[in-house]
Amino acid sequence: MRGLICKDFFVMKKQLGYYLAFFVVYGVLAVTGVFPASILSALVAVIAMMVPMSSIAYDDQAHWGRYAAAPPAGRSGVVAAKYLLTLLVLAACAVLVAVLAAILSLTGLLTEPLADLLAAVGACMGVAMVMDAILLPLLFRFGAEKSRTISMIFFIVIFGGCMLLGKLAQQQGGLPRPPAWLANALPALLAILAVGTFVLSYWIAQGIYEKKEL
């Protein structure tokens, strides 16, 4: 399985370099005040969703599925490698943003509280894990092209619903505040939801890929 992950990193090394450049560019824009620093935490979620989609798209172009069952890891190893790749990229992005935020905070260039930005990074990690949990089985079932269309429709519905909810909240003077106990428990609830859906998604994807005709 280590070889499968190394293969993905090797194939995507140029694209991963572009993602790193995005962090640098948006970091500069955050320092200059063009964007809030929280945009960096949002990049964690965006890149964590783009990487598995791009990885499977490259595999589809190379007809990798025909050889997926040949390595010792077999089909289960292919699925496990994609999920581990997603987690590694997600963790790397989160650490990069946290380090960058700490540097900006120490140099006085970060106008937002560091604790707030780190909390946003954690929240984006949780959201990204849930979205990847939905996306990865679709990728294994339908391939990158069809999954891209399905995921775009799904995310439009999600973000459209959030925007509509926000607009309704503004018109009605804001949403009611949740109880204090619920607000304090939200980080733990998000972590449980993220981990639970990711694990469930992994087993669903294993079943899908095991039965898929390559």
Stockholm file with secondary structure:
# STOCKHOLM 1.0

chainA/1-214         MRGLICKDFFVMKKQLGYYLAFFVVYGVLAVTGVFPASILSALVAVIAMMVPMSSIAYDDQAHWGRYAAAPPAGRSGVVAAKYLLTLLVLAACAVLVAVLAAILSLTGLLTEPLADLLAAVGACMGVAMVMDAILLPLLFRFGAEKSRTISMIFFIVIFGGCMLLGKLAQQQGGLPRPPAWLANALPALLAILAVGTFVLSYWIAQGIYEKKEL
#=GR chainA/1-214 SS CHHHHHHHHHHTHHHHHHHHHHHHHHHHHHHTTSSCTHHHHHHHHHHHHHHHHHHHHHHHHTTGGGGTTSSTTHHHHHHHHHHHHHHHHHHHHHHHHHHHHHHHHHTTCCCSCHHHHHHHHHHHHHHHHHHHHHHHHHHHHHHHHHHHHHHHHHHHHHHHHHHHHHHHHHHTTSCCCCCHHHHHHHHHHHHHHHHHHHHHHHHHHHHHHHHCCC
#=GC SS_cons         CHHHHHHHHHHTHHHHHHHHHHHHHHHHHHHTTSSCTHHHHHHHHHHHHHHHHHHHHHHHHTTGGGGTTSSTTHHHHHHHHHHHHHHHHHHHHHHHHHHHHHHHHHTTCCCSCHHHHHHHHHHHHHHHHHHHHHHHHHHHHHHHHHHHHHHHHHHHHHHHHHHHHHHHHHHTTSCCCCCHHHHHHHHHHHHHHHHHHHHHHHHHHHHHHHHCCC
//
